Structures are given as C-alpha cells and as structure tokens.
Amino acid sequence: MKDLKFEQKRSLSRLEAADQLTALAAALREGGDAELDLGPGTLSLRIPDDLRSELEVEIGEGEIELELEFKWPTAGRKSVPAKTGRSATSTSRSKGAKRP
C-alpha cells in the first residue's frame, strides 16, 4: 500500500509541459524541501541528494509515450532496489507527480 499517491491527468501545450519540467528540474537541483506548483495545488516533497531513475519510451498505436520516474526512500525506510518493468508515472501525459 502506498503512503500517498497523487496523480493528475490533463492536456498541456508544449510550453506548459516545458514549464512543468523546468519547475521539477529546479526542485531537483535545489534538493531538500521542494514545492511543485501543479496547477490547482502545490505538492511538497523532501528530495534527497541521491535518487534512482528510470526512463522509458514506447512507440505504438499512433502515439509516443515518454515516462521519466525518480525514486528515493522515505525517511526511516531502507532503500528498495529499482524495479524492472513498466513505471506508473508519465510526464508526457502529465499523469502527475508521485510521492513514495
């Protein structure tokens, strides 16, 4: 069971998608406590210095899907090895941000 899951699906312009990625990049660069403006609300996360990442690209059924996933342990929990297979977060479709 997840401690928290936030998911957002919506259509974006290319520039809006770039703005979301820029905000995420700034939060990752800054580290520590970060706040991401996600349209109707703000998501607050604590981002450590070390992360695991997964990049997945799928082409089929007339569309391209690009998924970028970052994972890190929550405070007081041991790190879990990165899983293989399909991830649940998609930036290309702006499904949202996910907190472990």
HELIX and SHEET records of a PDB file:
HELIX    1   1 ARG A   14  GLU A   30  1                                  17    
SHEET    1   A 2 GLY A  32  ASP A  37  0                                        
SHEET    2   A 2 THR A  42  ILE A  47 -1                                        
SHEET    1   B 2 ARG A  52  GLY A  60  0                                        
SHEET    2   B 2 GLU A  63  LYS A  71 -1                                        
END                                                                             
